[in-house]
Amino acid sequence: MQPSIIDLQIMWNRLIAVVGEQAQVLIRTAFSPIVRECEDISAGVFDLQGRMLAQAVTGTPGHINSMAESVKHFLRHFPVEGMQEGDAYITNDPWMGTGHLNDFVITTPAFHKGKLVGLFCCTSHLMDIGGLGNGPEASDVFMEGLYIPMLKLIDRGVVNETLMAMIRANTRLPVDTEGDTYSLAACNDVGVRALSAMMDEFGIDTLEPLAEHIIARSREAVLAEIGKLPKGSWSYSMTTDGYDHPLTMQATLTVSDTGIHVDYTGTSGAVRRGINVPLAYTTAYTVFGLGCLVAADIPNNAGSLAPLTVSAPVGSVLNAQKPAPVSSRHVLGQMLPDMVFGCLRQAIPERVPAEGTACIWNITVRGEWAEKVGPNHGYALAITTNGGTGGRPGQDGMSATAFPSGVHGTPVEIAEIQSPLMFWRKEFRPGSGGDGESRGGLGQIMEIVNTDDAPFELLAAFDRIQYPPRGQMGGGDGAPGYVGLGDGTVLRGKGLQVIPPGERLVVLTPGGAGLGDPAARDAAKRSADAANGLLAD
């Protein structure tokens, strides 16, 4: 019997709960702090055509929306006809996964009463997979670490021990990396069991009617929202710091009756260092930006994503081709929602914020640790931080907030447990938010020192230093970022640099830009800014 509309809606909500459980298992069993504490993951359930039906609310857009396409690549390599219960497949291919080698993607077939009914997929960031490390230094992808093609990780319940041995041998953190791989596989297994229990409860033996309902309703809802927008094309450009020279990103956004298309023709070409972006990651953050303004209340799945399309010239920095280095693809990729906002500000200014820091300011560090001995070779850590977001219509920007990535900031206590580093200072950066009717959010001030009498390495991948967030509609720019030493030495925003023993690393993250004429700012808000210490001395 065909399920009723009410039944389908209940099952849809239940499916979202299933992937939520899947994500929580991944977070709670992970070894790496960037997963366990910061939730740099994605998790979702797919039908047998590789269409994403539901995603966990927890997760980053770069992972989720690129994972949404990665399952189709798995199906090309491993057709459903050959899948068995207990199988699991893995890759970290940047062009078929989520954009760089540090993300492992695992897909697991879901069986119910002996019949294949769907697929679970998940991804998380692994802190070290060998090579030059998670920084932009490499000149091709092969220098960036272990490259895993589409492989079978588990065959009918039997782990591929040869592959696991290769993974352990190619990382500075074999314990963490192996543990994170198993946590990815385990969370999919939990999803499979939860899905089977759901199907028993509702008395169904296939997901096809539910899948068609989810896809059709979501697509219709997004198209209805697009139908309320003015039709036309708008362009926007942004200059970024680049690696050793500035780069230009150019976007043209077109709203039509059939959807929204963003084209990046005019964007700079790919570069020789690892800030290039595979198209899947470009697409992921572009459609997320569109979703924020157009479809914020509509569940994210294959149906809601279908009317949102993206193109970029082959060989551009936003459509880099293998073997381009892509380890720090987030630096440019996470600025793409601001590109989308810049286009749509011309069409719906009442809904669009000013530019923010956008690219997450991960303080990626590595070194030896005299007090720690064991199978791991020293420490490698990404201390996740961010600057301010742009002022919003009717509201100020958010301070020290990781938009659009959505990851949590690494707690100081966790960073100090996982490494010999100590934070001497971590506080808001007064005056860093751009002035405006809506003020930009504040960045942060951080000072970090090694408690061991030894140097440590900074794998810098920062932006918005030369070109800070720009104010909009009369608002002021956000403060630029800064990286240096306590003695006043200025460090480069990108590239491997050694912090000498006893010297403090000083990091100032950018502030968000202001929105609207500062003269229109409410006097009570100005008084509150001063009282709360948000303004520069």
C-alpha positions, -999 to +999 in steps of 0.1 A: +000+000+000+013+035-009+021+055+022-001+086+029+013+121+027+012+122+065+031+090+068+057+102+043+062+135+063+067+115+095+092+092+078+110+122+064+115+137+098+125+103+112+151+100+084+166+133+096+168+118+131+185+087+118+213+108+102+215+129+133+223+097+153+248+087+126+266+121+130+267+119+168+283+085+167+310+099+145+316+129+168+317+108+199+340+081+187+365+102+168+400+106+179+409+139+163+399+171+182+388+188+150+361+162+148+354+155+184+354+191+196+348+211+164+325+188+145+342+191+111+321+163+096+292+154+074+268+125+074+238+116+052+216+089+037+212+084+000+189+064-023+202+038-048+206+065-074+230+084-052+206+112-044+210+127-009+177+123+010+187+137+043+218+152+060+227+156+096+222+192+109+257+189+123+284+194+097+301+218+074+286+229+040+319+221+023+317+185+035+279+181+031+273+195-003+304+180-019+296+146-002+262+149-019+279+144-052+306+119-040+282+090-036+275+091-074+313+086-079+312+056-055+283+041-075+303+044-108+331+024-092+310+000-072+276-007-089+248-016-065+245-050-081+278-061-066+273-047-031+271-071-001+260-067+035+290-056+056+308-038+027+322-003+030+341+019+005+366+047+010+383+075-008+400+108-002+402+118-039+398+156-038+378+155-071+355+127-061+354+135-024+352+167-005+381+187-020+413+177-003+432+147+009+427+153+046+390+143+043+382+106+042+348+097+027+332+064+035+301+050+019+283+019+032+254+000+016+223-003+038+204-036+037+170-043+052+159-079+055+186-089+030+176-063+004+197-033-005+176-002+002+200+028+004+234+041+012+250+059+041+279+083+036+301+103+060+332+123+060+355+139+085+387+159+085+418+139+095+446+159+110+475+143+093+478+120+063+515+125+056+532+145+029+539+182+035+509+184+058+477+204+059+491+236+045+495+253+011+532+245+005+529+217-021+532+222-058+510+193-067+485+170-050+509+141-047+531+161-023+501+168+000+498+133+015+485+098+010+461+096-019+434+069-016+416+060-048+381+044-047+388+013-027+369-013-006+377-007+030+355-035+044+345-066+024+315-084+040+326-075+074+363-081+069+386-051+072+411-045+044+442-048+067+466-040+038+449-007+033+448+001+070+485-007+073+492+017+044+471+044+062+490+039+095+524+040+077+517+073+060+508+096+089+525+113+117+495+104+139+489+067+133+467+062+164+444+092+156+442+084+119+434+048+123+409+056+150+391+082+129+389+058+100+371+033+121+348+059+136+337+069+101+328+032+093+311+028+127+288+057+123+276+044+090+269+010+106+248+027+132+229+045+105+222+012+087+208-003+118+186+027+126+172+028+091+163-009+092+145-003+126+126+026+111+116+006+081+103-022+104+084+003+124+066+018+094+062-015+076+080-005+044+105-026+024+118+002+000+127+039+003+116+047-032+082+064-025+098+083+004+127+094-018+105+106-046+084+126-021+114+142-005+131+151-038+099+165-054+086+185-024+120+200-017+126+210-053+091+225-056+097+245-024+130+260-036+115+269-070+086+286-052+111+308-033+131+315-064+099+325-081+096+354-056+129+369-066+134+394-094+147+379-126+180+389-141+217+387-139+241+404-114+279+404-111+303+408-082+341+405-079+365+401-050+403+404-047+420+380-022+455+378-009+463+347-029+496+329-021+523+351-036+502+375-056+466+387-054+438+367-071+405+378-085+372+360-082+344+370-105+308+358-104+277+363-125+245+351-109+214+346-130+179+341-116+154+325-140+121+306-137+140+273-136+166+281-110+197+301-101+230+297-119+263+311-107+291+313-132+327+322-123+340+332-157+367+359-152+382+343-121+420+340-119+437+308-131+449+280-109+482+287-090+512+266-081+504+263-044+476+246-025+449+272-024+432+259-056+396+247-053+381+216-070+347+223-086+328+201-061+340+224-033+333+255-053+298+242-059+293+232-022+299+267-008+282+285-036+249+266-032+252+270+005+253+308+001+223+306-022+205+284+003+211+309+032+192+337+013+167+317-008+159+285+010+170+288+046+139+269+059+140+241+034+158+208+042+190+203+023+189+174+000+192+165-037+158+180-045+165+214-029+200+215-044+188+207-080+177+242-090+210+257-079+238+252-104+274+264-107+300+266-134+337+278-135+362+278-163+383+246-164+418+254-151+406+284-131+414+286-093+378+276-087+379+246-110+414+233-106+422+201-123+442+172-111+471+172-101+468+208-088+476+212-051+443+217-031+451+212+005+440+246+016+411+249-007+390+263+021+408+297+019+390+307-013+361+282-012+347+296+020+346+331+005+321+321-021+290+328+000+302+364+001+304+363-037+268+351-039+257+377-013+275+404-034+255+395-065+221+392-046+227+424-027+219+442-059+186+424-062+174+419-026+195+443-005+171+441+025+182+404+031+220+404+025+248+410+050+281+427+044+313+407+038+329+388+067+361+371+074+346+340+057+377+318+054+383+300+086+416+310+104+429+275+114+461+278+134+477+247+120+507+237+140+531+208+142+562+197+162+580+174+186+568+169+221+595+158+246+570+147+273+550+125+250+563+092+237+543+066+219+532+055+184+524+091+173+553+111+159+551+144+177+519+164+175+498+180+146+469+201+155+445+225+138+433+251+163+401+263+147+394+300+150+377+327+130+371+364+128+339+384+126+310+381+102+295+410+083+268+433+096+233+421+089+202+439+080+188+450+113+215+431+133+252+434+140+277+408+127+287+379+149+321+380+166+346+352+163+322+330+145+330+304+118+306+314+091+302+298+066+321+267+077+301+263+109+328+244+128+332+251+166+363+269+179+389+246+194+387+250+232+419+263+247+420+235+272+419+209+244+447+226+224+468+227+255+462+190+263+469+179+227+501+198+223+528+216+244+514+249+233+500+274+258+476+303+252+488+335+269+460+355+254+427+348+236+401+376+235+380+398+213+398+423+191+382+457+200+375+480+171+380+453+145+344+453+133+336+477+105+314+507+115+279+510+100+242+510+108+249+474+116+284+469+129+306+441+117+315+413+142+348+414+160+379+393+153+402+378+180+436+384+195+456+353+203+491+348+217+505+313+218+539+300+231+555+266+232+561+253+268+588+230+255+622+246+248+618+238+211+605+254+179+572+245+163+559+248+128+531+270+116+514+258+084+498+292+077+468+294+054+453+328+062+436+354+041+419+389+044+453+404+054+459+425+024+423+427+013+400+428+044+362+424+043+346+453+025+318+475+040+286+476+020+260+503+015+281+529+033+295+506+060+332+506+069+357+478+062+365+452+088+401+452+102+426+432+083+442+400+098+477+398+111+502+371+118+535+378+136+558+372+165+559+388+199+591+406+190+573+424+162+584+402+133+557+400+107+550+365+093+536+356+060+499+348+058+505+316+039+532+289+040+553+269+064+572+290+090+591+281+121+583+297+155+615+299+175+617+285+211+604+309+237+588+332+211+551+340+211+530+335+180+506+365+176+474+361+155+448+388+150+418+376+130+399+400+107+368+418+117+335+417+097+326+446+076+298+471+085+265+474+067+248+508+061+256+544+069+273+547+103+254+579+109+222+558+110+234+536+138+212+538+169+226+559+197+218+532+223+238+507+203+267+530+202+266+535+239+264+497+244+294+492+221+315+516+243+302+501+275+310+466+264+346+474+252+339+467+216+354+499+202+391+506+197+409+526+224 
